[in-house]
Amino acid sequence: MEQDILSNLGSEVRKLRVEKRMTQQELAEKCELSLPFINLIENNKRNVSLETLVKLLSALEVSLSDFFLPFSQVVESLAVVLLLLQESPKKAQYIELFTQTLKLSEI
């Protein structure tokens, strides 16, 4: 989960910037960061500090909670699936099927 957030953070920043019809240069100026640094962030080639993330999101007019919401929804969905699985009388069969599916995806 943590790796998903880190590896997609820059892409999410880019998506928000494009939705706001803002150029990388405009975002860089609003955040007082360099254009090359914005480019590296958006291409997931640089990790950002919390301070930098707050600057970026502030310039994009997005709250931290709204920014991280899509990442938490994945966890919530998985929790619902696990709860349903635990309550199912066919739990062992479903786990076996899921395991086989994962093994097939590795081929």
C-alpha positions in Angstrom: 0.0 0.0 0.0 2.7 2.4 1.0 4.6 1.7 -2.3 1.4 2.4 -4.3 1.1 5.8 -2.7 4.7 6.7 -3.3 4.8 5.3 -6.8 1.6 7.1 -7.9 2.0 10.4 -5.9 3.5 12.3 -8.8 1.0 11.0 -11.3 -1.8 12.2 -9.0 -0.2 15.6 -8.8 -0.1 15.8 -12.6 -3.7 14.7 -12.9 -4.8 17.4 -10.5 -2.7 20.0 -12.2 -4.1 19.1 -15.6 -7.7 19.2 -14.2 -7.0 22.7 -13.0 -5.7 23.7 -16.5 -2.4 24.7 -15.0 1.0 24.4 -16.6 4.0 22.9 -14.8 5.5 26.4 -14.9 2.5 28.0 -13.2 2.5 25.3 -10.5 6.2 25.7 -9.9 5.8 29.5 -9.5 2.8 29.1 -7.1 4.8 26.7 -5.0 8.1 28.5 -5.3 9.7 25.4 -6.7 11.7 24.9 -9.9 10.1 23.7 -13.1 12.6 20.7 -13.4 11.7 19.6 -9.8 7.9 19.7 -10.7 8.7 17.6 -13.8 10.6 15.1 -11.7 7.8 14.8 -9.2 5.1 14.3 -11.8 7.2 11.6 -13.5 7.6 9.8 -10.2 11.3 10.3 -10.2 11.5 12.2 -7.0 9.9 11.7 -3.6 8.6 14.8 -1.9 8.6 15.9 1.7 5.4 16.5 3.5 6.1 20.3 3.3 6.5 20.1 -0.5 3.3 18.0 -0.8 1.4 20.6 1.2 2.7 23.4 -1.0 1.7 21.5 -4.2 -1.8 20.7 -2.9 -2.3 24.2 -1.6 -1.5 25.6 -5.0 -3.9 23.1 -6.6 -6.5 23.9 -4.0 -6.8 20.3 -2.8 -6.8 19.2 0.9 -4.5 16.4 2.1 -7.5 14.3 3.0 -9.1 14.7 -0.5 -5.7 13.9 -2.1 -5.3 10.6 -0.1 -8.9 9.5 -0.3 -8.5 7.4 -3.5 -5.7 5.5 -1.8 -7.8 4.8 1.3 -10.8 3.6 -0.7 -8.8 0.7 -2.0 -8.1 -0.4 1.5 -11.7 0.0 2.5 -12.8 -2.1 -0.5 -10.4 -4.8 0.4 -11.6 -4.8 4.0 -15.2 -5.3 2.8 -14.1 -8.2 0.6 -12.2 -9.8 3.5 -15.2 -9.4 5.8 -17.5 -11.1 3.3 -15.0 -13.8 2.8 -14.7 -14.5 6.5 -18.5 -14.8 6.9 -18.9 -17.1 3.9 -19.6 -20.8 4.4 -17.5 -21.4 1.3 -14.5 -19.5 2.6 -11.9 -22.3 1.9 -13.1 -22.7 -1.7 -12.9 -19.0 -2.4 -9.4 -18.8 -0.9 -8.3 -21.7 -3.0 -9.8 -20.1 -6.2 -8.2 -16.7 -5.4 -4.8 -18.4 -4.7 -5.0 -20.2 -8.1 -5.9 -17.0 -9.9 -2.8 -15.3 -8.3 -0.6 -18.1 -9.4 -1.9 -17.9 -13.0 -1.2 -14.2 -13.1 2.5 -14.8 -12.3 2.9 -17.0 -15.4 
